[in-house]
Amino acid sequence: MKRYIILLIILLFAVSAGAFEVNLEKESINVSAYIQTRYTISPSSTDQFTVPRLRSDIWGNVTENFAYLVELDATTSPALIYGWIDVLPNKVTKIRFGRFYYPFGLEYTTPPSRFDTINPTLTLWNLLGFSRDNGVQLSQNFNSFKYALAFMNGADNQTSDDNEGKDIFGRFVYQGIKDLDVGLSFQVGKVGTTEADCQRIGAELSYVWGNFGLKSEYIRATDNNIKKWGWYVQPSLWVNSSLQGVVRFEYWDPNTQTAANRQTITTLG
């Protein structure tokens, strides 16, 4: 029996490399870092140790009206993952300049470290992945309503744009009913040097009732005249303070003109 039948990851861990904070009256500097290592056994390539991620974050408030964040990864090129400046003219308004994530949907705007499951949904991964882009964003957060509007290059994970068109993103969330959030998101823009149309619209829902929770999203997209759509429904239940049960049903159709490529996944955790 061959030892190398499939690619086997036998060592995968993330180590928090510590964090510290320096407060200078109203100014602050926060630093955190983590490293992720891996050992791979493969029949088609050399067995080896690798370091997929070696990241550090620096963030803080220079004044009450000025904040910043920089995230670097020593294993990638360019090393800059995120980097932005926030201007806060008042308590509800924030203007962001730099390189950041798109304001679109519930799951995409949730940090991966806070996911309820190991993997993201097929819809998120195929439509947005872990995109980051350059631009400017205006957001406001009121008691029962928040929104964010962004004007961005639309060139995912690239340091420069590849066309003259710019993308507009928007997310609107109503929080006027106790424990219930409902939202709408959109994207309109151009993709690639051919400036093909890119349009997305999404709806989201998040509800908490005691120990019970429910999350759901629906996203429909058109990329270069190819229509795509997907959804997921995710109920959860806290059994006690340290144990939560999760079930997720999801559907993804990368091309509505082709029936053979539709996918469904059920996740239990």
N, C-alpha and C positions, 0 to 999 in steps of 0.2 A: 504494500500500500504506500503510495507516494505521500511523502510528508507535506509537499506543497500542492494541495488540491485547490485551495482558494486563497485569496489575499486575506491574511489574518493580522489584525492589529492586536498585539498582545500587551502593549503598554501605552496607556493614554491617560495623562493626568494633567490637571491644571493646578498650579501652585500660586497662591497669593503671596507676592513678594513683599507685602507690607505696604503701609500707607502712613503718611504723616501730614500734619496740618500746621501752618504757621499763621497766626493771627496778629496783624499789626493794626490795632484799633479796628477800623472798618474794612481794612484790606485783608485778604486771605489768599494763601497759596496751598492747594491740596495736591498731593502727589500719590498715585497708586500705580502698581505694576503687577503683571502676571506673566508667567511663561508656561507654554504647553509643549510637551515633548512626546515623541512617538517612536516606537520601534516597529518596523514593518518586515514581515517575512513574505516573500513573493517568489513564485516559480519563474517569472519572466524578467525579473530585475534583481539587482544586488540588494541583499538584506542590509538594512541600515537604520541608524538612529537619525531622526530629523527633528527640527524645531519649527512646527507650522506657525506658531505665533509667539512673539516676544514683544508685548505691548506695554506702554506706559501712558498714563493720563496725567495732565496738569490742568487744573481748573481753579477758579475762584472768583471773588468779587473785588475789583479794584476800589470801587465806591458803591454806594447804594444804587447808582444808575448805570453801572458799567461792569460787565462780567465777561469771562472768556473761558474757552476750553480748547485744549490741544491733545490729540491722541496720536501716538507714533507707534509704528511697528518696525522693528529692526530687521525683520525677515522679508519685507516687501520693498518694491521700488515702483513708485515713490513711497517713501516711508510715512507720509502724512495720511492718516486714515480720516480723521475729523480735525477741523480747526475753525473755530468761529469766534466772533465777537458779538456780545449781546448789549444793546442799548435799551435801557428801561426808563422811558420818560415819566412813567407813573406806575402805580401798583398793578395795573391790569394789562399794560401794553409792553410788548417786547419786539424789538427790531433786530434781526439776526443777519450778519454778514459773514460770508466765508464758505466753508465746505461742510455740509451737513446732510442729514437724511431727508427724504421727501415727506411732506405732511400729507400722508395718504393712509387711511384705514386704521383699524385697531391693532391687528397683529404686527404689521410692518413697523409701526411706531412704538412697539414694545421691545425693550432690549432683549436679546437672546437669553441673557442670564435670568430673565423673569418669565420665560416660556413655561407653560404648564406641561409640555411634552418635550421629548428630546429633539424631534425634528419639527420644522415649520410645515405648514400646509403646502400642498402642491401648487395651489393658486398663488400663494405668496412667493414661493421659490421661483416659479416660472415667469411671473409677471414683474416682480420687483427684486427678488433675491435679497442681497444685503447692499443695495445701491447707496451711493453717496455722490453728491454733486455740488457744484459751485453756484452760488446765487445769493439772493436776498429774500428775507421772509418777514412778514408782519403777522403777529399773533396777539390776540387779546383773550383774557380769561376772566369772565364775569361769574357771578354766583351760580347761575343756572345755564350758562351758555359759553362756549369757547370756540374759537376758530383760528385757522392759520392759512395765510395765502403766501405763496412763494413764486418768485420769478427766477427760473434757473436755466442753465445751459441745456439740460436734457440729455447729456452725454454721460451715461452711467459709469461711475468708477474711473473716469478719465479726467486728466488735469486740464484739458482744453476742449473747446467745443469743435464739432466737425461739420457744422452747417450754420447758416445765418439765422435760422429760426430759434426761438427760445420757447421753453415749456412753462406752462402755468399750472400750478398745483393748488388745490384747496381742500380743507377739511373743516367740517362744521359739526359740532357735537352739542346736543341739547341734554341738559342734566337737571331739568325742572321737576322730574318725578323722582321721589326718594328711591335710591338704589337702582335706578334705571337710567342708562345712557343710550341714546340713539344718535347715529351720525350718518353723514353723507360726505363722500370724497369725490374729487374729479381730477383728471389730468388731460390737457390738450397741448399738442406740440408736434414736433417733427423728429424723425429718427434718421441718423446716418447722412452720408453725403448726398443721397438722392432726395432727402427731405420728405420721406414717406410719412403719411399721417399716422399719428399715435394718439389714441383717445381711450380713456378709461373712466369708468364711473363705479363707485362702490357704495354699499350700504352696510352699516354695522349696528350691532346691538350687544349690550352688556347688562346683565341683571343679577343682582344678589338678593337672596331672601333667606335670612338666617344662615344655615350651613350650606344652602343650595346656591349654586351659581350657574349661569348660562351665558355663553358667548357665541356669536354667530356673525358671519360676513357673507356678502354676495358681491362679486366683482365681475363686470363685463368689460371687455377690451377689444379694440380694433387696432392692429398693427400692420401697416402696409396692406390694407384691405383684407387681412385675415382676422376673422372674428373668433374670439376666445371668451370663455367664461368659466367660473368656478364658484364654489361655496363650501362652507363648513358649518356644522352645528356641534357645539361642545358643552354638554352638561357636566357638572362636577358636584361633588358632595364631600364636605369635611366630616370624616368619621369621628375624629377628635382633633386636638390642637396641633398634632404633628402628622396626621395621616389624611390625605385627600384622594378620593377616587375620581378618575377622569375618563370620560368616553368621548371620542371625537369621530364624527362621520363627515367625510369630505368627498367632493366630486370635482374633477377637473377635465375640461374639454379644450385642448389647444387649437382645434380647428373645427368649427361647427359644420363644415362641409364634408368632413370625414368622420364616419362613425367608429372606425376601428381603433382610434387612438384615445378614446375616452377612458378615464381612470377613476376608480373609487377606492378609498382606503378607510378602514375602521381601526382606530387606535384605542387600546385599553391601557390604563396605567394607574 
